[in-house]
Amino acid sequence: MKSISIPLKLINLQDDGFHLLVEIVVFNEKHFAVLDTGASRSVFDKGLIEKHLSETLHVSDEINAATLFTTTTTIQATIPSLKIGSLKIKDYETVAFDLQSVSETYQQFGHPPIASIIGGDILIKYKAVINYDKLRLKLVK
């Protein structure tokens, strides 16, 4: 097993809390994702998924998903390749919902838009360790 170290970006939410962002590559495009240890699973923005996988989508039987920002209908999809640092995850089964309000909120605070929330499914599988002092995410592949 090989350990990889991935840089994190710490953003301040108007002195009311902090979020960690990690750069991901999906559909050969770089995006930012929120690293969320409290999320049970990773999710992607519905618009991004629809743009690239419109032929293979279906509405989830679990109709609603909730975040701090919204509740919305989810869709299920398979992302051919998800890259987090040098970690490549092939055929990643995901759910997607509208993260536009999250991205807009981030942008209002002067932060980059986000395309995903990386949650517990990936963090547990790859034995994630977050180093807040060095702003690094360690994963084991």
N, CA, C and O atoms as CSV, one atom per row, in Angstrom:
chain,resi,resn,atom,element,x,y,z
A,1,MET,N,N,0.836,-1.181,0.000
A,1,MET,CA,C,0.000,0.000,0.000
A,1,MET,C,C,0.880,1.242,0.000
A,1,MET,O,O,1.898,1.314,0.688
A,2,LYS,N,N,0.453,2.212,-0.791
A,2,LYS,CA,C,1.224,3.430,-0.936
A,2,LYS,C,C,0.436,4.617,-0.379
A,2,LYS,O,O,-0.748,4.784,-0.669
A,3,SER,N,N,1.107,5.424,0.415
A,3,SER,CA,C,0.497,6.620,0.997
A,3,SER,C,C,0.742,7.810,0.069
A,3,SER,O,O,1.852,8.008,-0.425
A,4,ILE,N,N,-0.301,8.592,-0.159
A,4,ILE,CA,C,-0.156,9.792,-0.968
A,4,ILE,C,C,-0.588,11.006,-0.149
A,4,ILE,O,O,-1.458,10.909,0.717
A,5,SER,N,N,0.026,12.135,-0.434
A,5,SER,CA,C,-0.252,13.371,0.287
A,5,SER,C,C,-0.828,14.387,-0.700
A,5,SER,O,O,-0.256,14.627,-1.763
A,6,ILE,N,N,-1.952,14.971,-0.339
A,6,ILE,CA,C,-2.684,15.873,-1.227
A,6,ILE,C,C,-2.865,17.212,-0.519
A,6,ILE,O,O,-3.286,17.245,0.637
A,7,PRO,N,N,-2.552,18.315,-1.197
A,7,PRO,CA,C,-2.730,19.627,-0.559
A,7,PRO,C,C,-4.203,19.975,-0.355
A,7,PRO,O,O,-5.065,19.624,-1.160
A,8,LEU,N,N,-4.458,20.667,0.733
A,8,LEU,CA,C,-5.801,21.153,1.051
A,8,LEU,C,C,-5.799,22.674,1.083
A,8,LEU,O,O,-4.771,23.304,1.330
A,9,LYS,N,N,-6.959,23.246,0.832
A,9,LYS,CA,C,-7.137,24.697,0.918
A,9,LYS,C,C,-8.133,24.959,2.042
A,9,LYS,O,O,-9.256,24.458,2.011
A,10,LEU,N,N,-7.721,25.744,3.033
A,10,LEU,CA,C,-8.585,26.094,4.157
A,10,LEU,C,C,-9.275,27.419,3.838
A,10,LEU,O,O,-8.614,28.416,3.548
A,11,ILE,N,N,-10.605,27.423,3.893
A,11,ILE,CA,C,-11.324,28.667,3.638
A,11,ILE,C,C,-12.091,29.085,4.880
A,11,ILE,O,O,-12.625,28.251,5.611
A,12,ASN,N,N,-12.136,30.373,5.105
A,12,ASN,CA,C,-12.803,30.966,6.250
A,12,ASN,C,C,-14.192,31.413,5.811
A,12,ASN,O,O,-14.332,32.161,4.844
A,13,LEU,N,N,-15.194,30.961,6.509
A,13,LEU,CA,C,-16.573,31.330,6.186
A,13,LEU,C,C,-17.025,32.472,7.089
A,13,LEU,O,O,-17.776,32.261,8.042
A,14,GLN,N,N,-16.572,33.662,6.789
A,14,GLN,CA,C,-16.920,34.894,7.508
A,14,GLN,C,C,-16.687,34.775,9.009
A,14,GLN,O,O,-17.534,35.177,9.807
A,15,ASP,N,N,-15.547,34.224,9.389
A,15,ASP,CA,C,-15.180,34.052,10.794
A,15,ASP,C,C,-16.199,33.249,11.596
A,15,ASP,O,O,-16.251,33.351,12.822
A,16,ASP,N,N,-17.017,32.440,10.893
A,16,ASP,CA,C,-18.043,31.637,11.546
A,16,ASP,C,C,-17.753,30.152,11.389
A,16,ASP,O,O,-18.594,29.317,11.724
A,17,GLY,N,N,-16.589,29.818,10.891
A,17,GLY,CA,C,-16.229,28.428,10.679
A,17,GLY,C,C,-15.311,28.296,9.490
A,17,GLY,O,O,-15.034,29.266,8.785
A,18,PHE,N,N,-14.847,27.089,9.279
A,18,PHE,CA,C,-13.881,26.828,8.224
A,18,PHE,C,C,-14.284,25.576,7.462
A,18,PHE,O,O,-14.901,24.668,8.019
A,19,HIS,N,N,-13.932,25.538,6.194
A,19,HIS,CA,C,-14.090,24.338,5.381
A,19,HIS,C,C,-12.765,24.030,4.709
A,19,HIS,O,O,-11.965,24.924,4.432
A,20,LEU,N,N,-12.550,22.759,4.456
A,20,LEU,CA,C,-11.375,22.322,3.711
A,20,LEU,C,C,-11.800,21.983,2.290
A,20,LEU,O,O,-12.794,21.287,2.079
A,21,LEU,N,N,-11.035,22.483,1.309
A,21,LEU,CA,C,-11.269,22.153,-0.084
A,21,LEU,C,C,-10.118,21.308,-0.588
A,21,LEU,O,O,-8.976,21.475,-0.161
A,22,VAL,N,N,-10.424,20.405,-1.496
A,22,VAL,CA,C,-9.420,19.586,-2.154
A,22,VAL,C,C,-9.688,19.639,-3.650
A,22,VAL,O,O,-10.836,19.630,-4.094
A,23,GLU,N,N,-8.613,19.694,-4.413
A,23,GLU,CA,C,-8.772,19.722,-5.864
A,23,GLU,C,C,-8.990,18.301,-6.366
A,23,GLU,O,O,-8.301,17.369,-5.953
A,24,ILE,N,N,-9.961,18.152,-7.262
A,24,ILE,CA,C,-10.249,16.859,-7.881
A,24,ILE,C,C,-10.222,17.042,-9.393
A,24,ILE,O,O,-10.327,18.159,-9.900
A,25,VAL,N,N,-10.081,15.936,-10.098
A,25,VAL,CA,C,-10.210,15.946,-11.552
A,25,VAL,C,C,-11.286,14.937,-11.913
A,25,VAL,O,O,-11.191,13.755,-11.580
A,26,VAL,N,N,-12.306,15.422,-12.597
A,26,VAL,CA,C,-13.401,14.576,-13.049
A,26,VAL,C,C,-13.775,15.051,-14.454
A,26,VAL,O,O,-13.853,16.254,-14.703
A,27,PHE,N,N,-14.004,14.122,-15.358
A,27,PHE,CA,C,-14.267,14.426,-16.767
A,27,PHE,C,C,-13.135,15.270,-17.367
A,27,PHE,O,O,-13.367,16.158,-18.187
A,28,ASN,N,N,-11.910,14.967,-16.936
A,28,ASN,CA,C,-10.701,15.671,-17.393
A,28,ASN,C,C,-10.730,17.169,-17.100
A,28,ASN,O,O,-10.077,17.947,-17.795
A,29,GLU,N,N,-11.477,17.577,-16.083
A,29,GLU,CA,C,-11.554,18.981,-15.667
A,29,GLU,C,C,-11.205,19.077,-14.186
A,29,GLU,O,O,-11.594,18.226,-13.386
A,30,LYS,N,N,-10.461,20.134,-13.835
A,30,LYS,CA,C,-10.149,20.377,-12.420
A,30,LYS,C,C,-11.312,21.110,-11.767
A,30,LYS,O,O,-11.893,22.032,-12.339
A,31,HIS,N,N,-11.636,20.674,-10.556
A,31,HIS,CA,C,-12.694,21.281,-9.757
A,31,HIS,C,C,-12.263,21.254,-8.301
A,31,HIS,O,O,-11.313,20.564,-7.931
A,32,PHE,N,N,-12.978,22.015,-7.479
A,32,PHE,CA,C,-12.777,21.917,-6.040
A,32,PHE,C,C,-13.927,21.127,-5.431
A,32,PHE,O,O,-15.068,21.188,-5.889
A,33,ALA,N,N,-13.585,20.377,-4.373
A,33,ALA,CA,C,-14.567,19.626,-3.600
A,33,ALA,C,C,-14.387,19.998,-2.131
A,33,ALA,O,O,-13.275,20.265,-1.678
A,34,VAL,N,N,-15.489,20.012,-1.401
A,34,VAL,CA,C,-15.430,20.202,0.042
A,34,VAL,C,C,-15.088,18.856,0.664
A,34,VAL,O,O,-15.690,17.839,0.318
A,35,LEU,N,N,-14.143,18.845,1.562
A,35,LEU,CA,C,-13.800,17.647,2.314
A,35,LEU,C,C,-14.689,17.652,3.553
A,35,LEU,O,O,-14.546,18.516,4.417
A,36,ASP,N,N,-15.603,16.690,3.642
A,36,ASP,CA,C,-16.614,16.707,4.703
A,36,ASP,C,C,-16.620,15.382,5.453
A,36,ASP,O,O,-17.212,14.401,5.002
A,37,THR,N,N,-15.952,15.367,6.604
A,37,THR,CA,C,-15.871,14.139,7.405
A,37,THR,C,C,-17.226,13.745,7.990
A,37,THR,O,O,-17.404,12.604,8.417
A,38,GLY,N,N,-18.175,14.667,8.014
A,38,GLY,CA,C,-19.505,14.364,8.534
A,38,GLY,C,C,-20.467,13.847,7.488
A,38,GLY,O,O,-21.565,13.404,7.824
A,39,ALA,N,N,-20.077,13.895,6.224
A,39,ALA,CA,C,-20.938,13.386,5.147
A,39,ALA,C,C,-20.752,11.878,5.036
A,39,ALA,O,O,-19.622,11.391,4.985
A,40,SER,N,N,-21.837,11.151,5.001
A,40,SER,CA,C,-21.739,9.691,4.946
A,40,SER,C,C,-21.175,9.198,3.625
A,40,SER,O,O,-20.517,8.159,3.573
A,41,ARG,N,N,-21.433,9.948,2.551
A,41,ARG,CA,C,-20.905,9.563,1.248
A,41,ARG,C,C,-20.628,10.795,0.413
A,41,ARG,O,O,-21.106,11.890,0.711
A,42,SER,N,N,-19.858,10.603,-0.624
A,42,SER,CA,C,-19.504,11.698,-1.522
A,42,SER,C,C,-20.633,11.937,-2.512
A,42,SER,O,O,-21.327,11.006,-2.922
A,43,VAL,N,N,-20.805,13.193,-2.888
A,43,VAL,CA,C,-21.822,13.576,-3.865
A,43,VAL,C,C,-21.215,14.562,-4.855
A,43,VAL,O,O,-20.210,15.215,-4.574
A,44,PHE,N,N,-21.846,14.649,-6.011
A,44,PHE,CA,C,-21.383,15.547,-7.063
A,44,PHE,C,C,-22.508,16.470,-7.493
A,44,PHE,O,O,-23.687,16.186,-7.282
A,45,ASP,N,N,-22.117,17.579,-8.099
A,45,ASP,CA,C,-23.103,18.533,-8.586
A,45,ASP,C,C,-23.888,17.926,-9.750
A,45,ASP,O,O,-23.317,17.378,-10.692
A,46,LYS,N,N,-25.198,18.040,-9.656
A,46,LYS,CA,C,-26.101,17.493,-10.659
A,46,LYS,C,C,-25.828,18.075,-12.045
A,46,LYS,O,O,-25.854,17.347,-13.037
A,47,GLY,N,N,-25.566,19.388,-12.123
A,47,GLY,CA,C,-25.300,20.025,-13.406
A,47,GLY,C,C,-24.055,19.465,-14.078
A,47,GLY,O,O,-24.049,19.246,-15.290
A,48,LEU,N,N,-23.002,19.231,-13.303
A,48,LEU,CA,C,-21.763,18.666,-13.833
A,48,LEU,C,C,-22.001,17.252,-14.357
A,48,LEU,O,O,-21.540,16.904,-15.444
A,49,ILE,N,N,-22.709,16.454,-13.596
A,49,ILE,CA,C,-22.988,15.075,-13.996
A,49,ILE,C,C,-23.878,15.048,-15.233
A,49,ILE,O,O,-23.620,14.287,-16.166
A,50,GLU,N,N,-24.918,15.866,-15.247
A,50,GLU,CA,C,-25.818,15.902,-16.412
A,50,GLU,C,C,-25.088,16.347,-17.669
A,50,GLU,O,O,-25.358,15.835,-18.755
A,51,LYS,N,N,-24.176,17.283,-17.536
A,51,LYS,CA,C,-23.413,17.790,-18.681
A,51,LYS,C,C,-22.609,16.671,-19.350
A,51,LYS,O,O,-22.501,16.629,-20.575
A,52,HIS,N,N,-22.046,15.768,-18.545
A,52,HIS,CA,C,-21.149,14.750,-19.079
A,52,HIS,C,C,-21.766,13.356,-19.204
A,52,HIS,O,O,-21.283,12.542,-19.992
A,53,LEU,N,N,-22.814,13.069,-18.451
A,53,LEU,CA,C,-23.368,11.707,-18.427
A,53,LEU,C,C,-24.869,11.660,-18.661
A,53,LEU,O,O,-25.544,10.772,-18.139
A,54,SER,N,N,-25.399,12.584,-19.425
A,54,SER,CA,C,-26.860,12.693,-19.566
A,54,SER,C,C,-27.514,11.413,-20.079
A,54,SER,O,O,-28.685,11.166,-19.793
A,55,GLU,N,N,-26.789,10.608,-20.821
A,55,GLU,CA,C,-27.360,9.379,-21.391
A,55,GLU,C,C,-27.524,8.252,-20.365
A,55,GLU,O,O,-28.316,7.334,-20.581
A,56,THR,N,N,-26.792,8.311,-19.264
A,56,THR,CA,C,-26.744,7.161,-18.353
A,56,THR,C,C,-27.298,7.441,-16.961
A,56,THR,O,O,-27.026,6.686,-16.027
A,57,LEU,N,N,-28.058,8.499,-16.811
A,57,LEU,CA,C,-28.558,8.882,-15.483
A,57,LEU,C,C,-29.899,8.239,-15.175
A,57,LEU,O,O,-30.668,7.896,-16.073
A,58,HIS,N,N,-30.162,8.083,-13.875
A,58,HIS,CA,C,-31.512,7.734,-13.442
A,58,HIS,C,C,-31.773,8.337,-12.065
A,58,HIS,O,O,-30.862,8.506,-11.255
A,59,VAL,N,N,-33.036,8.654,-11.826
A,59,VAL,CA,C,-33.425,9.254,-10.550
A,59,VAL,C,C,-33.343,8.195,-9.476
A,59,VAL,O,O,-33.776,7.060,-9.671
A,60,SER,N,N,-32.784,8.573,-8.339
A,60,SER,CA,C,-32.602,7.640,-7.239
A,60,SER,C,C,-33.936,7.283,-6.596
A,60,SER,O,O,-34.855,8.101,-6.548
A,61,ASP,N,N,-34.031,6.047,-6.101
A,61,ASP,CA,C,-35.197,5.648,-5.309
A,61,ASP,C,C,-35.235,6.420,-3.996
A,61,ASP,O,O,-36.304,6.677,-3.444
A,62,GLU,N,N,-34.064,6.784,-3.510
A,62,GLU,CA,C,-33.974,7.621,-2.318
A,62,GLU,C,C,-34.072,9.058,-2.809
A,62,GLU,O,O,-33.060,9.697,-3.097
A,63,ILE,N,N,-35.301,9.561,-2.901
A,63,ILE,CA,C,-35.588,10.792,-3.640
A,63,ILE,C,C,-34.870,12.019,-3.110
A,63,ILE,O,O,-34.403,12.830,-3.910
A,64,ASN,N,N,-34.761,12.192,-1.814
A,64,ASN,CA,C,-34.219,13.441,-1.298
A,64,ASN,C,C,-32.879,13.259,-0.610
A,64,ASN,O,O,-32.602,12.236,0.016
A,65,ALA,N,N,-32.061,14.290,-0.750
A,65,ALA,CA,C,-30.796,14.369,-0.036
A,65,ALA,C,C,-30.739,15.743,0.597
A,65,ALA,O,O,-31.186,16.720,-0.003
A,66,ALA,N,N,-30.204,15.831,1.781
A,66,ALA,CA,C,-30.166,17.113,2.474
A,66,ALA,C,C,-28.735,17.531,2.747
A,66,ALA,O,O,-27.872,16.703,3.039
A,67,THR,N,N,-28.496,18.833,2.647
A,67,THR,CA,C,-27.238,19.426,3.067
A,67,THR,C,C,-27.596,20.596,3.958
A,67,THR,O,O,-28.771,20.845,4.230
A,68,LEU,N,N,-26.606,21.297,4.401
A,68,LEU,CA,C,-26.869,22.506,5.177
A,68,LEU,C,C,-27.560,23.563,4.338
A,68,LEU,O,O,-28.160,24.493,4.877
A,69,PHE,N,N,-27.478,23.426,3.017
A,69,PHE,CA,C,-27.935,24.470,2.125
A,69,PHE,C,C,-29.281,24.185,1.466
A,69,PHE,O,O,-30.025,25.121,1.173
A,70,THR,N,N,-29.614,22.912,1.226
A,70,THR,CA,C,-30.794,22.615,0.425
A,70,THR,C,C,-31.229,21.164,0.601
A,70,THR,O,O,-30.475,20.341,1.119
A,71,THR,N,N,-32.440,20.861,0.169
A,71,THR,CA,C,-32.921,19.493,0.023
A,71,THR,C,C,-33.377,19.348,-1.418
A,71,THR,O,O,-34.065,20.227,-1.936
A,72,THR,N,N,-33.011,18.268,-2.067
A,72,THR,CA,C,-33.283,18.158,-3.493
A,72,THR,C,C,-33.365,16.703,-3.935
A,72,THR,O,O,-32.960,15.797,-3.207
A,73,THR,N,N,-33.892,16.493,-5.129
A,73,THR,CA,C,-33.949,15.170,-5.732
A,73,THR,C,C,-32.548,14.756,-6.170
A,73,THR,O,O,-31.771,15.575,-6.659
A,74,THR,N,N,-32.238,13.481,-5.988
A,74,THR,CA,C,-30.910,12.992,-6.353
A,74,THR,C,C,-30.977,12.154,-7.621
A,74,THR,O,O,-32.022,11.606,-7.972
A,75,ILE,N,N,-29.848,12.068,-8.291
A,75,ILE,CA,C,-29.699,11.164,-9.424
A,75,ILE,C,C,-28.500,10.267,-9.152
A,75,ILE,O,O,-27.613,10.620,-8.375
A,76,GLN,N,N,-28.481,9.109,-9.795
A,76,GLN,CA,C,-27.372,8.177,-9.649
A,76,GLN,C,C,-26.604,8.118,-10.957
A,76,GLN,O,O,-27.191,8.198,-12.036
A,77,ALA,N,N,-25.290,7.977,-10.857
A,77,ALA,CA,C,-24.449,7.931,-12.054
A,77,ALA,C,C,-23.151,7.202,-11.734
A,77,ALA,O,O,-22.803,6.997,-10.571
A,78,THR,N,N,-22.450,6.820,-12.783
A,78,THR,CA,C,-21.120,6.232,-12.659
A,78,THR,C,C,-20.131,7.161,-13.342
A,78,THR,O,O,-20.210,7.392,-14.548
A,79,ILE,N,N,-19.203,7.689,-12.563
A,79,ILE,CA,C,-18.159,8.556,-13.095
A,79,ILE,C,C,-17.018,7.647,-13.558
A,79,ILE,O,O,-16.498,6.862,-12.765
A,80,PRO,N,N,-16.623,7.744,-14.837
A,80,PRO,CA,C,-15.585,6.842,-15.349
A,80,PRO,C,C,-14.254,6.949,-14.606
A,80,PRO,O,O,-13.588,5.937,-14.384
A,81,SER,N,N,-13.857,8.175,-14.216
A,81,SER,CA,C,-12.589,8.349,-13.521
A,81,SER,C,C,-12.653,9.572,-12.613
A,81,SER,O,O,-13.001,10.670,-13.047
A,82,LEU,N,N,-12.314,9.362,-11.355
A,82,LEU,CA,C,-12.234,10.437,-10.366
A,82,LEU,C,C,-10.804,10.441,-9.847
A,82,LEU,O,O,-10.289,9.414,-9.405
A,83,LYS,N,N,-10.169,11.605,-9.906
A,83,LYS,CA,C,-8.792,11.709,-9.449
A,83,LYS,C,C,-8.715,12.700,-8.293
A,83,LYS,O,O,-9.175,13.837,-8.405
A,84,ILE,N,N,-8.129,12.257,-7.184
A,84,ILE,CA,C,-7.859,13.092,-6.015
A,84,ILE,C,C,-6.366,12.968,-5.769
A,84,ILE,O,O,-5.898,11.931,-5.300
A,85,GLY,N,N,-5.613,14.017,-6.083
A,85,GLY,CA,C,-4.156,13.892,-6.060
A,85,GLY,C,C,-3.749,12.828,-7.056
A,85,GLY,O,O,-4.215,12.846,-8.195
A,86,SER,N,N,-2.888,11.897,-6.655
A,86,SER,CA,C,-2.496,10.815,-7.566
A,86,SER,C,C,-3.393,9.580,-7.419
A,86,SER,O,O,-3.172,8.569,-8.085
A,87,LEU,N,N,-4.400,9.664,-6.551
A,87,LEU,CA,C,-5.360,8.566,-6.405
A,87,LEU,C,C,-6.359,8.622,-7.557
A,87,LEU,O,O,-7.013,9.642,-7.775
A,88,LYS,N,N,-6.469,7.520,-8.288
A,88,LYS,CA,C,-7.440,7.424,-9.374
A,88,LYS,C,C,-8.476,6.379,-9.004
A,88,LYS,O,O,-8.136,5.230,-8.723
A,89,ILE,N,N,-9.729,6.777,-9.004
A,89,ILE,CA,C,-10.833,5.871,-8.704
A,89,ILE,C,C,-11.598,5.662,-10.012
A,89,ILE,O,O,-12.137,6.613,-10.578
A,90,LYS,N,N,-11.642,4.437,-10.481
A,90,LYS,CA,C,-12.326,4.107,-11.740
A,90,LYS,C,C,-13.773,3.710,-11.460
A,90,LYS,O,O,-14.074,3.085,-10.443
A,91,ASP,N,N,-14.658,4.080,-12.376
A,91,ASP,CA,C,-16.077,3.705,-12.325
A,91,ASP,C,C,-16.694,3.956,-10.959
A,91,ASP,O,O,-17.268,3.058,-10.342
A,92,TYR,N,N,-16.564,5.185,-10.503
A,92,TYR,CA,C,-17.070,5.563,-9.184
A,92,TYR,C,C,-18.588,5.748,-9.230
A,92,TYR,O,O,-19.104,6.607,-9.945
A,93,GLU,N,N,-19.285,4.925,-8.456
A,93,GLU,CA,C,-20.745,5.001,-8.350
A,93,GLU,C,C,-21.098,6.144,-7.403
A,93,GLU,O,O,-20.676,6.147,-6.246
A,94,THR,N,N,-21.861,7.101,-7.887
A,94,THR,CA,C,-22.141,8.277,-7.075
A,94,THR,C,C,-23.598,8.677,-7.148
A,94,THR,O,O,-24.363,8.178,-7.973
A,95,VAL,N,N,-23.956,9.579,-6.277
A,95,VAL,CA,C,-25.230,10.281,-6.378
A,95,VAL,C,C,-24.906,11.749,-6.624
A,95,VAL,O,O,-23.831,12.237,-6.274
A,96,ALA,N,N,-25.853,12.428,-7.228
A,96,ALA,CA,C,-25.651,13.834,-7.539
A,96,ALA,C,C,-26.926,14.601,-7.234
A,96,ALA,O,O,-28.036,14.098,-7.409
A,97,PHE,N,N,-26.740,15.826,-6.776
A,97,PHE,CA,C,-27.860,16.740,-6.631
A,97,PHE,C,C,-27.361,18.148,-6.844
A,97,PHE,O,O,-26.162,18.370,-7.008
A,98,ASP,N,N,-28.261,19.089,-6.843
A,98,ASP,CA,C,-27.930,20.464,-7.195
A,98,ASP,C,C,-27.102,21.118,-6.092
A,98,ASP,O,O,-27.602,21.390,-5.001
A,99,LEU,N,N,-25.832,21.364,-6.394
A,99,LEU,CA,C,-24.932,22.044,-5.459
A,99,LEU,C,C,-24.749,23.516,-5.826
A,99,LEU,O,O,-23.875,24.190,-5.282
A,100,GLN,N,N,-25.576,24.013,-6.751
A,100,GLN,CA,C,-25.424,25.390,-7.222
A,100,GLN,C,C,-25.518,26.394,-6.073
A,100,GLN,O,O,-24.748,27.354,-6.037
A,101,SER,N,N,-26.433,26.193,-5.148
A,101,SER,CA,C,-26.567,27.144,-4.031
A,101,SER,C,C,-25.327,27.124,-3.135
A,101,SER,O,O,-24.943,28.152,-2.578
A,102,VAL,N,N,-24.701,25.947,-2.998
A,102,VAL,CA,C,-23.465,25.843,-2.221
A,102,VAL,C,C,-22.370,26.644,-2.922
A,102,VAL,O,O,-21.670,27.437,-2.293
A,103,SER,N,N,-22.229,26.428,-4.235
A,103,SER,CA,C,-21.209,27.144,-5.002
A,103,SER,C,C,-21.433,28.652,-4.946
A,103,SER,O,O,-20.485,29.420,-4.789
A,104,GLU,N,N,-22.672,29.065,-5.074
A,104,GLU,CA,C,-22.982,30.501,-5.026
A,104,GLU,C,C,-22.631,31.095,-3.667
A,104,GLU,O,O,-22.104,32.205,-3.592
A,105,THR,N,N,-22.916,30.369,-2.603
A,105,THR,CA,C,-22.573,30.832,-1.260
A,105,THR,C,C,-21.063,30.987,-1.122
A,105,THR,O,O,-20.583,31.995,-0.605
A,106,TYR,N,N,-20.319,29.993,-1.583
A,106,TYR,CA,C,-18.858,30.073,-1.539
A,106,TYR,C,C,-18.364,31.290,-2.317
A,106,TYR,O,O,-17.514,32.037,-1.833
A,107,GLN,N,N,-18.890,31.484,-3.510
A,107,GLN,CA,C,-18.447,32.588,-4.351
A,107,GLN,C,C,-18.788,33.944,-3.726
A,107,GLN,O,O,-18.021,34.896,-3.869
A,108,GLN,N,N,-19.917,34.042,-3.041
A,108,GLN,CA,C,-20.270,35.290,-2.343
A,108,GLN,C,C,-19.233,35.630,-1.281
A,108,GLN,O,O,-19.001,36.805,-0.997
A,109,PHE,N,N,-18.610,34.618,-0.696
A,109,PHE,CA,C,-17.575,34.829,0.317
A,109,PHE,C,C,-16.188,34.960,-0.303
A,109,PHE,O,O,-15.198,35.058,0.422
A,110,GLY,N,N,-16.101,34.963,-1.651
A,110,GLY,CA,C,-14.823,35.117,-2.333
A,110,GLY,C,C,-14.043,33.834,-2.519
A,110,GLY,O,O,-12.832,33.872,-2.741
A,111,HIS,N,N,-14.719,32.690,-2.432
A,111,HIS,CA,C,-14.077,31.393,-2.572
A,111,HIS,C,C,-14.447,30.755,-3.909
A,111,HIS,O,O,-15.415,31.174,-4.545
A,112,PRO,N,N,-13.694,29.755,-4.340
A,112,PRO,CA,C,-14.009,29.114,-5.623
A,112,PRO,C,C,-15.296,28.291,-5.536
A,112,PRO,O,O,-15.686,27.853,-4.454
A,113,PRO,N,N,-15.953,28.084,-6.687
A,113,PRO,CA,C,-17.129,27.209,-6.706
A,113,PRO,C,C,-16.715,25.770,-6.427
A,113,PRO,O,O,-15.551,25.406,-6.589
A,114,ILE,N,N,-17.675,24.959,-6.007
A,114,ILE,CA,C,-17.374,23.551,-5.758
A,114,ILE,C,C,-18.229,22.656,-6.651
A,114,ILE,O,O,-19.331,23.025,-7.058
A,115,ALA,N,N,-17.701,21.485,-6.942
A,115,ALA,CA,C,-18.383,20.533,-7.811
A,115,ALA,C,C,-18.748,19.249,-7.078
A,115,ALA,O,O,-19.452,18.393,-7.614
A,116,SER,N,N,-18.260,19.126,-5.839
A,116,SER,CA,C,-18.438,17.863,-5.134
A,116,SER,C,C,-18.256,18.057,-3.638
A,116,SER,O,O,-17.673,19.040,-3.179
A,117,ILE,N,N,-18.766,17.099,-2.902
A,117,ILE,CA,C,-18.490,16.964,-1.476
A,117,ILE,C,C,-17.882,15.578,-1.300
A,117,ILE,O,O,-18.531,14.572,-1.589
A,118,ILE,N,N,-16.655,15.524,-0.833
A,118,ILE,CA,C,-15.985,14.240,-0.610
A,118,ILE,C,C,-16.291,13.813,0.827
A,118,ILE,O,O,-15.950,14.503,1.787
A,119,GLY,N,N,-16.941,12.662,0.943
A,119,GLY,CA,C,-17.417,12.200,2.246
A,119,GLY,C,C,-16.826,10.881,2.697
A,119,GLY,O,O,-15.815,10.411,2.177
A,120,GLY,N,N,-17.490,10.302,3.681
A,120,GLY,CA,C,-17.001,9.134,4.390
A,120,GLY,C,C,-16.709,7.908,3.561
A,120,GLY,O,O,-15.799,7.150,3.895
A,121,ASP,N,N,-17.453,7.684,2.484
A,121,ASP,CA,C,-17.200,6.479,1.684
A,121,ASP,C,C,-15.771,6.456,1.146
A,121,ASP,O,O,-15.099,5.427,1.217
A,122,ILE,N,N,-15.304,7.576,0.612
A,122,ILE,CA,C,-13.933,7.658,0.086
A,122,ILE,C,C,-12.934,7.784,1.228
A,122,ILE,O,O,-11.880,7.148,1.208
A,123,LEU,N,N,-13.262,8.601,2.218
A,123,LEU,CA,C,-12.322,8.847,3.317
A,123,LEU,C,C,-12.019,7.575,4.103
A,123,LEU,O,O,-10.873,7.351,4.491
A,124,ILE,N,N,-13.013,6.753,4.339
A,124,ILE,CA,C,-12.795,5.497,5.074
A,124,ILE,C,C,-12.060,4.477,4.206
A,124,ILE,O,O,-11.105,3.846,4.658
A,125,LYS,N,N,-12.507,4.317,2.965
A,125,LYS,CA,C,-11.899,3.316,2.077
A,125,LYS,C,C,-10.405,3.553,1.889
A,125,LYS,O,O,-9.624,2.604,1.822
A,126,TYR,N,N,-10.010,4.827,1.804
A,126,TYR,CA,C,-8.607,5.146,1.555
A,126,TYR,C,C,-7.883,5.641,2.809
A,126,TYR,O,O,-6.846,6.298,2.716
A,127,LYS,N,N,-8.439,5.320,3.983
A,127,LYS,CA,C,-7.798,5.556,5.282
A,127,LYS,C,C,-7.296,6.995,5.444
A,127,LYS,O,O,-6.131,7.225,5.768
A,128,ALA,N,N,-8.183,7.943,5.214
A,128,ALA,CA,C,-7.834,9.366,5.221
A,128,ALA,C,C,-7.339,9.851,6.583
A,128,ALA,O,O,-7.874,9.496,7.634
A,129,VAL,N,N,-6.301,10.673,6.517
A,129,VAL,CA,C,-5.792,11.384,7.685
A,129,VAL,C,C,-5.645,12.838,7.257
A,129,VAL,O,O,-5.013,13.138,6.244
A,130,ILE,N,N,-6.234,13.736,8.040
A,130,ILE,CA,C,-6.163,15.163,7.735
A,130,ILE,C,C,-5.165,15.815,8.679
A,130,ILE,O,O,-5.274,15.694,9.900
A,131,ASN,N,N,-4.202,16.499,8.105
A,131,ASN,CA,C,-3.237,17.259,8.894
A,131,ASN,C,C,-3.580,18.736,8.722
A,131,ASN,O,O,-3.251,19.343,7.703
A,132,TYR,N,N,-4.238,19.302,9.719
A,132,TYR,CA,C,-4.670,20.699,9.642
A,132,TYR,C,C,-3.482,21.656,9.692
A,132,TYR,O,O,-3.508,22.713,9.061
A,133,ASP,N,N,-2.447,21.292,10.436
A,133,ASP,CA,C,-1.280,22.161,10.556
A,133,ASP,C,C,-0.585,22.339,9.210
A,133,ASP,O,O,-0.215,23.452,8.836
A,134,LYS,N,N,-0.411,21.235,8.486
A,134,LYS,CA,C,0.278,21.278,7.192
A,134,LYS,C,C,-0.688,21.417,6.012
A,134,LYS,O,O,-0.259,21.552,4.866
A,135,LEU,N,N,-1.996,21.382,6.298
A,135,LEU,CA,C,-3.038,21.421,5.262
A,135,LEU,C,C,-2.786,20.364,4.189
A,135,LEU,O,O,-2.642,20.666,3.004
A,136,ARG,N,N,-2.740,19.107,4.653
A,136,ARG,CA,C,-2.514,17.959,3.778
A,136,ARG,C,C,-3.530,16.875,4.110
A,136,ARG,O,O,-3.913,16.685,5.265
A,137,LEU,N,N,-3.950,16.179,3.077
A,137,LEU,CA,C,-4.795,15.004,3.201
A,137,LEU,C,C,-3.944,13.806,2.807
A,137,LEU,O,O,-3.386,13.765,1.710
A,138,LYS,N,N,-3.847,12.833,3.703
A,138,LYS,CA,C,-3.109,11.610,3.393
A,138,LYS,C,C,-4.129,10.515,3.097
A,138,LYS,O,O,-5.063,10.293,3.868
A,139,LEU,N,N,-3.937,9.837,1.971
A,139,LEU,CA,C,-4.764,8.699,1.585
A,139,LEU,C,C,-3.843,7.513,1.320
A,139,LEU,O,O,-2.684,7.689,0.944
A,140,VAL,N,N,-4.362,6.317,1.517
A,140,VAL,CA,C,-3.597,5.097,1.246
A,140,VAL,C,C,-4.283,4.370,0.106
A,140,VAL,O,O,-5.464,4.031,0.183
A,141,LYS,N,N,-3.512,4.132,-0.966
A,141,LYS,CA,C,-4.106,3.416,-2.120
A,141,LYS,C,C,-3.512,2.043,-2.279
A,141,LYS,O,O,-3.892,1.308,-3.191
